[in-house]
Amino acid sequence: MLKTTLCVLALCAAPLAAVAQHSGDALPSPTGSSQSLGDLVLTDGFSRATLPNAPVAGGFVTITNTGSADDRLIAANSDVAGHVEVHEMAMEGQVMRMRGLPEGLPIPAGETVTLKPGGYHLMLMDLREALTEGETVSVTLTFERAGTVEMPLVIGASNATAVAGQSAGQSGHDGMDHGAMDHGK
């Protein structure tokens, strides 16, 4: 089971390595890409095109908490995936590690949290179909305080790092030794 999980997660690293080789292509910003829910404003949702039969994909969005109380992203799901988890990628010593956040992702009051390649992200697992560039898929995000909202993710090229209007120049992977990447927990 661990070997299978590591193989699946290694497949996630391949598109990340490709991103490191590109200057960071941006996606066109889709109409209606901003959603509000209580004190939360969600913008710039995107994902990347996948190969047929790819088991996983990443989902990215910017979440701004305009309120005075902290919130937390506690769950996500999508019709295109068997399940969706909130993950983070972080350096531990000399190794980039990806791990799930079973307690959710804090969205502090008055702050913006960006889910982006190389950092916090949604992991769409057990994909039911390939994600095709130019299409849009929806994810349902559930927050501890604000509730549930459906967020569209525009599908960009497999090397997309941002929706147009975001800083697309850096993916957080420059200088990373992908050969040393460890996706284990």
N, C-alpha and C positions, 0 to 999 in steps of 0.2 A: 504494500500500500504506500509506504513512504517513497519507495523507488518510483512508483507511478506518479505520485504527487510531485516529486522533484523533476521528473521528465516533463510534466505539464507546465510547471513553473519555468523550466528552462526554455520552453517554447515562447514564453512571455518575454524572455530576455532578448530573443533574436530581433524583434521589432525595435526594442530599445537600443540595441547596438546599431541598427540601421539609422536611427534618429541621431545618434552621436556623429555619424558621418555626414549629415546634412546640415545646412544652415538653419533649418527650422521652417518648414513650409507652413503657412497659415491657411485656415479654411475660411470660406465666405461665411459671414455671420448670418444665420438663418432668421427669417422673420419670426417673431414670437419666442426668441431664445431667452427671454427674461421672464421669470416667474416670481411671484411674491406670495409669502405665506406668513401671516402674523408679522413679526419683526424681521423676518428673513427675506433677503432678495437673492435669487439664484440667477446667474448669468453664464453665458459662454459655454454651454454644454456641448461636448464633442466626444467622439470616439474615433477609432481608426479602422480602415478597411482591413478585413482579415482574409486569409486564404480559405478556400473551401475545406471543410472538416476541421478548421482550427477549433480547439477546445475552449479557448479563453480570449477575452478582449479587455481592454481598459476603458474606463469611463471617467471623464474629467468635467469639472464644473467649478465655478467660483461662487462661494456662499458668503454673503455679508449679513451680519447680525446688527441691525440698526437699533436694537432695543437696549434696555438696561439690565436684562437678565441673561445669563449664559444659557445656551441650548446645547444639544448633542444630536448628531446624526447617528441613529441607533439601528436602522435597517434600510435595506434597499432590495428591490426586485425588478424584474423585467420579463416581458413575454418572450424575449429572444434568448434568455438564459435559464438554465435549470435552477441556479441560485446566484445571488450577487452578494459579495462581501466588501466591507470597507477595509482597505489595506494601507500600509505605509512602507516606503522604502527608505532605509536609513543606513548610514555607514556605521559599522561596528568594527573599530580598528581599521584594517585595510580592506574589509569585505563589505560589499553592498548586500543588505539582507532585506527581504520582503516578508512582512508578517501581517496577519490579520489583526484587526482591532475589535475583539469580541465585546468590549465595553463601549464601543462606538467612538466617534470622533467629536471632541469638544468644539463648539462654535462659540467662543467667548463674546460677551456683550461688547458692542462697539467695535468689533474687529471683523476682518475678512479672512477666510480660510480658502485657499485655492487648492483644489484637487487637480494635480498636473503630473505629466510624465516625470518620473524620478522622485516623486514625493508621495503625498496622500493621493489615493485614487480608488475608484470603484473597480472591483475585479468581477467581470461578468464571466461566470464559469458554466461549463457544460452547455456551450452555445448550441442552439437548435438550428441555426442557419448562419451562413456567412454574412458578415457586415459588408455592405457594398458602398463604395465611395459615392457621395451625392445623395444617399438616402438618409432618412432620419429614423432613429429608434427612440422609444421612451423608456425611462426608468422611473420607478416610483420610489421616492425618498421619504423616510419616516423620521421625524425629529421628536425628541423627548417632550418638548414643550409646545412647539408650533403645530405639530401634527404631520399630515401626509400631503405630498404634492407630487404631481407628475411633471417630469423634466424632460424635454426633448434633447437628444444628443445627435447633432449632425455628424454624419460619417465622412471623414476626410481621407486623404491618402494614408497609406500605411506608415508614412514618416511624418505625419502632421504633429505639430507640437502645440498648436493653439488655434483658436478661432480668430479670424481677422479682427484687429483692434487690441488683442492681447499682445504682450511681448513675446514674440515667437522666436527670438534669437537664441535663447538658451534653454536647453531641455534639462539641465541639471546633470548631464552625463559627460561633460567635457573632461577629458583626462582620466576617465574611469577605466579601470582594468576589468573589462567584462569577463575575462578568463578566470578571474578570482572571485566572481560573484557567487554567492551562496544564498539560495532561496529557502533554506531550511529554517525551522523555528528554533 
